[in-house]
Amino acid sequence: MASEYQMKTMLKELTDARGIPGDEKEPRQVMEKWIQPYADKVYTDHLGSLIAEKSGEENGPKVMVAGHLDEVGFMVTKIDDKGFVYFQTVGGWWSQVMLAQRVTLLTKKGDVTGVIGSKPPHILSPEARKKPVEIKDMFIDIGATSREEAQEFGVRPGDSVVPYFEFTPLKNEKLLLAKAWDNRIGCAIAIEVLKRLQEEKHPNVVYGVATVQEEVGLRGAKTATHSIQPDIGFAVDVGIAGDTPGISSKDADSKIGDGPQIILYDASMVSHKGLRDFVIDTADEKNIPYQYATMAGGGTDSGSIHVTAEGVPALSITVPTRYIHTHAAILHQDDFEHAVQMLVEVIKKLDKDTVETITFS
């Protein structure tokens, strides 16, 4: 029971932390706290990605397991003379999920609460009401009466704006509701993989990595991979769940609770066939459930990992998640557990000969 409580505490602290691309300090501190006990050393690259290194065998293959620290959010661009705050999206947002949502502005003087607003529908023409409000027509109301008052609150251009939401297990306690599952669940997987490898013999050097700036172009994965020079790379992230009303199996057929997703193809990479087959064979052998998924748009840190230096065999393993890139997403704890189990079993089987076979298969 203690370990279940500890797990939920870790997931809450990771998802409640605030960190948009370029301002990942809070989640990085949480990540370091939880992964430090299981690592030989922990350090950051110059862009801010956190790297935790754990040796099985000192000169064994280097295996990178990377989640990303950042979440989608906003940045203050200007304050008007009435004290309303205008912003830039940082990462991908759909305008329909933004209006009337609570946000937190992280300022030099502390947190400032706001709500995203727009012109009310009551004064719009019937034609205008039928159209979604464009992001450029939205603003953040922080309760200031003037530009000067907003500045007194500490608000200035460049400040991070983060969705506000608290980690909440649903009535079915395996279903977990939180902001920033994209991609604090990947960070949690990296932590848990290192933790479980404490008790296991394996012939590798494993790197649990939390990258920065994934949502704006897989940027931290570039620098972290250059720093590590891994032999094998895994990106662990969220994927699309297709089990809500209105989604056909042609669009997305993964269900939460049915296992992690093996990504075959996305817009950033064609998954490495040798590594993909090795992971699938291992999962089958150990009776670990999984699902296949493809994404015509979007990508994960594997997109940067696999083209670093001379190339890195890489694969994305994702947790199917509902309502990503919104204030509140839902995933299933069993999918998290099975993603960890899959990676641990794969790492235990990897050695120099196996890595060479995978690389050239």
C-alpha positions as CSV (number, residue, x, y, z in Angstrom):
1,M,0.0,0.0,0.0
2,A,2.9,2.3,0.8
3,S,4.4,1.9,-2.7
4,E,1.0,2.6,-4.3
5,Y,0.7,5.8,-2.2
6,Q,4.3,6.7,-3.1
7,M,3.5,6.1,-6.8
8,K,0.5,8.4,-6.7
9,T,2.5,11.0,-4.8
10,M,5.2,10.9,-7.5
11,L,2.6,11.2,-10.3
12,K,0.8,14.1,-8.5
13,E,4.1,16.0,-7.9
14,L,5.2,15.6,-11.6
15,T,1.9,16.7,-13.1
16,D,1.2,19.5,-10.7
17,A,4.6,21.0,-11.5
18,R,4.5,23.9,-13.9
19,G,6.8,24.0,-16.9
20,I,6.2,25.2,-20.4
21,P,8.9,24.8,-23.1
22,G,11.9,27.0,-22.2
23,D,10.9,27.2,-18.5
24,E,11.1,23.7,-17.2
25,K,12.8,24.4,-13.8
26,E,9.9,23.2,-11.6
27,P,9.3,19.8,-13.2
28,R,13.1,19.3,-13.5
29,Q,13.5,19.7,-9.7
30,V,10.7,17.2,-9.1
31,M,12.2,14.8,-11.6
32,E,15.6,15.1,-9.9
33,K,14.1,14.5,-6.5
34,W,12.5,11.2,-7.6
35,I,15.2,9.8,-9.8
36,Q,18.3,10.7,-7.8
37,P,18.1,7.7,-5.4
38,Y,18.3,5.3,-8.3
39,A,21.1,6.9,-10.3
40,D,24.9,6.8,-10.0
41,K,25.0,10.4,-11.2
42,V,22.5,13.1,-12.3
43,Y,23.4,16.1,-14.4
44,T,21.9,18.5,-17.0
45,D,23.0,19.5,-20.4
46,H,23.4,23.2,-21.3
47,L,19.8,23.5,-22.6
48,G,18.3,22.1,-19.3
49,S,17.5,18.4,-20.1
50,L,18.1,16.2,-17.0
51,I,20.2,13.0,-17.4
52,A,20.3,10.3,-14.7
53,E,22.9,7.6,-15.4
54,K,22.9,4.1,-13.9
55,S,25.5,1.5,-14.8
56,G,24.7,-2.2,-14.9
57,E,28.1,-2.9,-16.6
58,E,30.4,0.0,-17.0
59,N,31.3,-0.5,-20.6
60,G,28.0,-2.0,-21.7
61,P,25.7,-0.5,-24.4
62,K,24.2,2.9,-23.6
63,V,20.4,2.7,-23.4
64,M,18.4,6.0,-23.3
65,V,14.9,6.2,-21.9
66,A,13.6,9.7,-22.5
67,G,10.4,11.5,-21.4
68,H,10.0,15.3,-21.8
69,L,9.6,17.8,-19.0
70,D,7.7,20.5,-20.9
71,E,3.9,20.8,-21.2
72,V,2.0,22.9,-23.6
73,G,1.2,26.4,-22.3
74,F,1.4,30.1,-23.1
75,M,3.7,33.1,-22.9
76,V,2.8,36.7,-22.1
77,T,3.4,38.9,-25.1
78,K,1.9,42.3,-24.0
79,I,-0.4,44.0,-21.5
80,D,-3.0,46.5,-22.7
81,D,-3.8,49.8,-21.0
82,K,-6.8,48.2,-19.2
83,G,-4.6,45.4,-17.7
84,F,-5.7,42.6,-20.0
85,V,-2.8,40.2,-20.9
86,Y,-2.2,38.9,-24.4
87,F,-0.3,35.8,-25.1
88,Q,1.4,33.4,-27.5
89,T,0.7,29.7,-27.5
90,V,3.8,27.6,-26.7
91,G,3.2,24.1,-28.1
92,G,0.1,23.0,-30.0
93,W,-3.4,24.2,-28.8
94,W,-6.9,23.8,-30.3
95,S,-8.8,27.0,-29.7
96,Q,-12.0,25.2,-28.6
97,V,-10.4,23.8,-25.5
98,M,-9.0,27.1,-24.2
99,L,-11.8,29.6,-23.4
100,A,-12.9,30.2,-19.8
101,Q,-10.0,28.0,-18.5
102,R,-8.0,29.0,-15.5
103,V,-4.3,29.6,-15.9
104,T,-1.4,30.6,-13.7
105,L,1.1,33.3,-14.7
106,L,4.5,32.6,-13.2
107,T,5.9,36.1,-12.5
108,K,9.0,37.5,-10.7
109,K,6.8,38.3,-7.8
110,G,5.0,34.9,-7.6
111,D,1.9,33.3,-9.0
112,V,-0.9,35.3,-10.6
113,T,-4.2,33.6,-11.3
114,G,-6.0,34.4,-14.6
115,V,-8.8,33.1,-16.8
116,I,-8.8,33.0,-20.6
117,G,-11.5,35.3,-22.0
118,S,-12.9,36.6,-25.3
119,K,-15.9,38.7,-26.5
120,P,-19.1,37.2,-25.0
121,P,-21.4,35.4,-27.5
122,H,-24.4,37.5,-26.3
123,I,-23.1,40.5,-28.3
124,L,-21.9,38.6,-31.4
125,S,-23.9,38.3,-34.6
126,P,-25.6,34.9,-35.3
127,E,-23.0,34.2,-38.0
128,A,-20.1,34.9,-35.6
129,R,-21.5,32.7,-32.9
130,K,-21.2,29.7,-35.2
131,K,-17.5,30.1,-35.6
132,P,-14.8,29.1,-33.1
133,V,-13.1,32.0,-31.4
134,E,-9.6,32.4,-32.9
135,I,-6.7,32.3,-30.5
136,K,-5.6,35.8,-31.6
137,D,-8.9,37.2,-30.3
138,M,-8.4,35.7,-26.8
139,F,-6.8,37.4,-23.7
140,I,-6.1,36.6,-20.1
141,D,-8.1,38.5,-17.4
142,I,-6.0,38.7,-14.2
143,G,-8.3,41.2,-12.4
144,A,-6.0,44.2,-13.1
145,T,-7.6,47.6,-13.9
146,S,-4.6,49.0,-15.8
147,R,-1.3,48.1,-17.3
148,E,0.5,49.7,-14.3
149,E,-1.5,47.5,-11.9
150,A,-0.7,44.3,-13.9
151,Q,3.0,45.3,-13.8
152,E,2.7,45.8,-10.0
153,F,1.5,42.2,-9.8
154,G,4.8,41.3,-11.4
155,V,3.5,40.5,-14.9
156,R,5.8,41.2,-17.8
157,P,6.3,40.0,-21.4
158,G,8.0,36.6,-21.5
159,D,6.4,35.2,-18.4
160,S,5.2,31.7,-18.5
161,V,1.5,30.9,-18.4
162,V,0.5,27.4,-17.3
163,P,-2.8,25.6,-17.3
164,Y,-4.2,25.2,-13.8
165,F,-5.4,21.7,-12.8
166,E,-4.8,19.4,-9.9
167,F,-4.0,15.7,-10.2
168,T,-7.2,13.7,-9.4
169,P,-7.8,9.9,-9.5
170,L,-11.3,9.2,-10.8
171,K,-13.9,7.0,-9.1
172,N,-12.3,4.1,-10.9
173,E,-8.9,4.7,-9.2
174,K,-6.9,3.3,-12.1
175,L,-8.0,6.2,-14.3
176,L,-6.0,9.3,-13.5
177,L,-7.0,12.8,-14.4
178,A,-4.3,15.5,-14.6
179,K,-2.7,18.3,-16.6
180,A,0.6,17.7,-18.3
181,W,0.4,13.9,-18.7
182,D,2.1,15.0,-21.9
183,N,4.7,14.2,-20.9
184,R,5.2,13.8,-17.2
185,I,4.0,10.2,-17.6
186,G,7.2,9.7,-19.7
187,C,9.3,11.2,-16.9
188,A,7.6,8.9,-14.4
189,I,8.4,5.9,-16.7
190,A,12.0,6.9,-16.8
191,I,12.1,7.1,-13.0
192,E,10.4,3.8,-12.5
193,V,12.6,2.0,-15.0
194,L,15.7,3.0,-13.1
195,K,14.1,2.1,-9.8
196,R,13.2,-1.4,-10.9
197,L,16.6,-2.0,-12.4
198,Q,18.1,-1.5,-8.9
199,E,17.1,-5.1,-8.2
200,E,18.1,-6.6,-11.6
201,K,21.4,-7.6,-13.2
202,H,21.8,-6.2,-16.7
203,P,24.8,-5.5,-19.0
204,N,24.0,-1.9,-19.9
205,V,24.5,1.7,-18.9
206,V,20.9,3.1,-18.6
207,Y,20.1,6.8,-18.9
208,G,16.8,8.1,-17.5
209,V,16.3,11.4,-19.3
210,A,13.9,14.2,-19.0
211,T,14.2,16.5,-22.1
212,V,13.2,20.1,-22.5
213,Q,11.4,21.8,-25.4
214,E,9.9,18.7,-27.0
215,E,6.6,20.5,-27.7
216,V,8.3,23.1,-29.9
217,G,10.5,20.9,-32.0
218,L,12.1,18.0,-30.1
219,R,14.9,20.3,-29.2
220,G,16.1,19.0,-25.8
221,A,16.3,15.5,-27.2
222,K,18.9,16.7,-29.7
223,T,21.2,18.1,-27.1
224,A,20.7,15.3,-24.6
225,T,21.3,12.6,-27.2
226,H,24.5,14.4,-28.3
227,S,25.6,14.4,-24.7
228,I,24.9,10.7,-24.1
229,Q,25.7,9.2,-27.5
230,P,23.4,6.2,-26.9
231,D,23.5,2.9,-28.7
232,I,19.7,2.4,-28.3
233,G,17.0,5.1,-27.7
234,F,13.5,5.0,-26.4
235,A,11.1,7.9,-26.3
236,V,8.3,7.4,-23.8
237,D,5.4,9.7,-24.3
238,V,1.6,9.9,-24.5
239,G,-0.3,8.6,-27.5
240,I,-3.8,9.1,-28.9
241,A,-6.6,7.0,-27.3
242,G,-9.4,6.2,-29.7
243,D,-12.0,4.9,-27.2
244,T,-14.2,8.0,-26.8
245,P,-17.5,8.8,-28.7
246,G,-17.1,9.9,-32.3
247,I,-13.7,8.3,-33.1
248,S,-13.7,5.6,-35.6
249,S,-11.2,2.7,-35.5
250,K,-9.8,4.0,-38.8
251,D,-8.7,7.2,-37.0
252,A,-7.4,5.7,-33.8
253,D,-8.1,2.3,-32.3
254,S,-6.1,2.2,-29.1
255,K,-8.0,1.9,-25.8
256,I,-6.8,3.0,-22.4
257,G,-6.1,0.0,-20.2
258,D,-5.2,-2.3,-23.1
259,G,-1.5,-1.7,-22.9
260,P,1.2,0.8,-24.0
261,Q,1.4,1.6,-27.7
262,I,4.3,0.6,-30.0
263,I,4.6,3.4,-32.5
264,L,5.2,2.0,-35.9
265,Y,5.4,5.4,-37.8
266,D,4.9,9.1,-37.1
267,A,5.7,12.3,-38.8
268,S,9.1,12.5,-37.2
269,M,10.4,9.0,-37.9
270,V,9.9,5.5,-39.3
271,S,10.5,3.2,-36.3
272,H,13.6,1.1,-36.3
273,K,12.5,-2.3,-37.5
274,G,15.1,-4.4,-35.6
275,L,14.4,-2.6,-32.3
276,R,10.6,-2.7,-32.9
277,D,10.7,-6.5,-33.5
278,F,13.0,-7.1,-30.5
279,V,10.6,-5.2,-28.2
280,I,7.5,-6.9,-29.5
281,D,9.1,-10.4,-29.2
282,T,10.1,-9.6,-25.6
283,A,6.6,-8.4,-24.7
284,D,5.1,-11.5,-26.3
285,E,7.5,-13.7,-24.3
286,K,6.7,-12.0,-21.0
287,N,2.9,-11.7,-21.7
288,I,3.0,-7.9,-21.5
289,P,0.0,-6.4,-23.3
290,Y,0.6,-3.7,-26.0
291,Q,-1.1,-2.0,-28.9
292,Y,0.2,-0.8,-32.3
293,A,-0.3,2.8,-33.3
294,T,0.7,5.2,-36.1
295,M,0.4,9.0,-36.2
296,A,0.3,10.8,-39.5
297,G,0.9,14.1,-37.7
298,G,3.1,14.9,-34.8
299,G,6.1,13.0,-33.4
300,T,8.1,12.3,-30.2
301,D,11.6,12.7,-29.0
302,S,12.6,9.6,-31.1
303,G,12.4,11.9,-34.1
304,S,15.5,13.8,-32.8
305,I,17.2,10.8,-31.0
306,H,17.4,8.6,-34.1
307,V,19.2,11.1,-36.3
308,T,21.8,12.1,-33.8
309,A,25.5,11.6,-34.7
310,E,25.8,8.4,-36.8
311,G,22.2,7.5,-36.1
312,V,20.6,5.7,-33.1
313,P,18.1,2.7,-33.4
314,A,15.1,4.2,-31.7
315,L,11.5,3.4,-30.8
316,S,8.6,5.3,-29.2
317,I,6.6,3.6,-26.6
318,T,3.5,5.6,-25.6
319,V,0.7,5.5,-23.1
320,P,-2.8,6.0,-24.7
321,T,-4.3,9.2,-23.3
322,R,-7.6,11.0,-23.7
323,Y,-7.8,14.8,-24.2
324,I,-4.0,15.6,-24.6
325,H,-3.0,19.2,-25.1
326,T,-5.9,20.4,-22.9
327,H,-6.2,21.4,-19.2
328,A,-7.1,17.8,-18.2
329,A,-6.2,14.4,-19.7
330,I,-7.0,10.9,-18.6
331,L,-4.8,7.8,-18.7
332,H,-4.9,4.3,-17.2
333,Q,-2.3,3.4,-14.5
334,D,-2.0,-0.2,-15.8
335,D,-0.7,1.2,-19.2
336,F,2.0,3.0,-17.2
337,E,2.9,-0.1,-15.3
338,H,3.1,-2.2,-18.5
339,A,5.3,0.3,-20.3
340,V,7.7,0.2,-17.4
341,Q,7.7,-3.6,-17.3
342,M,8.3,-3.8,-21.1
343,L,11.3,-1.5,-20.9
344,V,12.8,-3.3,-17.9
345,E,12.5,-6.7,-19.6
346,V,14.0,-5.3,-22.8
347,I,16.9,-3.7,-21.0
348,K,17.7,-6.9,-19.2
349,K,18.0,-8.8,-22.5
350,L,20.2,-6.1,-24.2
351,D,23.9,-6.7,-24.5
352,K,26.7,-5.8,-27.0
353,D,25.9,-8.7,-29.3
354,T,22.2,-8.1,-29.2
355,V,22.5,-4.4,-29.8
356,E,24.7,-5.1,-32.8
357,T,22.2,-7.6,-34.2
358,I,19.3,-5.1,-33.7
359,T,21.3,-2.2,-35.3
360,F,22.0,-4.1,-38.5
361,S,18.8,-6.1,-38.8
